[in-house]
Amino acid sequence: MAISVSLSEKAKLLPGVAGAPYKAIAEALEVIPRTLIQNCGGNVIRTLTELRVSAVRVDVMFDTNG
């Protein structure tokens, strides 16, 4: 999820259609946790939101950019 969040942020920084590939990959990476949550009968929106928030916290704490 942290990779998805980072790619989404990168997509926002790029002008025009240059960010589209980053956005597409970020969305594709969210399909896996979404499917797992659905299969477990969990609340998809709430759980994905919590995962995104925790991914942002990890990015700030450990700086996934290197």
LUMMAR-536535 format. One record per residue (C-alpha): chain; residue in three letters; x negated, y negated, z negated. Coordinates in steps of 0.2 Angstrom, whole numbers. Example, Ala and Ser with C-alpha at 12.3 -4.5 7.8 and 13.67 -1.06 7.14 Angstrom:
<rec A,ALA,<-62,22,-39>> <rec A,SER,<-68,5,-36>> 
END
This chain:
<rec A,MET,<0,0,0>> <rec A,ALA,<-15,-12,-3>> <rec A,ILE,<-21,-10,14>> <rec A,SER,<-3,-14,21>> <rec A,VAL,<-2,-30,10>> <rec A,SER,<-20,-35,16>> <rec A,LEU,<-16,-32,34>> <rec A,SER,<1,-42,33>> <rec A,GLU,<-9,-57,25>> <rec A,LYS,<-22,-56,39>> <rec A,ALA,<-8,-56,52>> <rec A,LYS,<-1,-72,45>> <rec A,LEU,<-18,-80,47>> <rec A,LEU,<-19,-76,65>> <rec A,PRO,<-11,-87,78>> <rec A,GLY,<3,-82,90>> <rec A,VAL,<3,-64,96>> <rec A,ALA,<-15,-60,89>> <rec A,GLY,<-7,-55,73>> <rec A,ALA,<5,-43,80>> <rec A,PRO,<-6,-28,80>> <rec A,TYR,<-10,-31,61>> <rec A,LYS,<8,-33,57>> <rec A,ALA,<13,-17,66>> <rec A,ILE,<0,-6,57>> <rec A,ALA,<5,-14,41>> <rec A,GLU,<23,-9,44>> <rec A,ALA,<18,8,49>> <rec A,LEU,<8,11,33>> <rec A,GLU,<24,7,23>> <rec A,VAL,<34,21,31>> <rec A,ILE,<25,34,21>> <rec A,PRO,<29,28,3>> <rec A,ARG,<46,23,9>> <rec A,THR,<50,41,15>> <rec A,LEU,<43,48,-1>> <rec A,ILE,<54,37,-11>> <rec A,GLN,<69,41,-1>> <rec A,ASN,<66,60,-2>> <rec A,CYS,<64,58,-21>> <rec A,GLY,<81,49,-22>> <rec A,GLY,<73,33,-29>> <rec A,ASN,<78,15,-26>> <rec A,VAL,<68,11,-11>> <rec A,ILE,<68,-8,-11>> <rec A,ARG,<64,-9,-30>> <rec A,THR,<50,3,-29>> <rec A,LEU,<42,-4,-13>> <rec A,THR,<43,-21,-21>> <rec A,GLU,<34,-15,-37>> <rec A,LEU,<21,-6,-26>> <rec A,ARG,<18,-22,-16>> <rec A,VAL,<16,-32,-32>> <rec A,SER,<4,-20,-39>> <rec A,ALA,<-6,-20,-23>> <rec A,VAL,<-8,-38,-23>> <rec A,ARG,<-14,-37,-41>> <rec A,VAL,<-27,-24,-36>> <rec A,ASP,<-33,-35,-22>> <rec A,VAL,<-35,-50,-34>> <rec A,MET,<-44,-39,-47>> <rec A,PHE,<-56,-29,-35>> <rec A,ASP,<-56,-39,-19>> <rec A,THR,<-53,-26,-6>> <rec A,ASN,<-61,-37,7>> <rec A,GLY,<-78,-31,1>> 
END
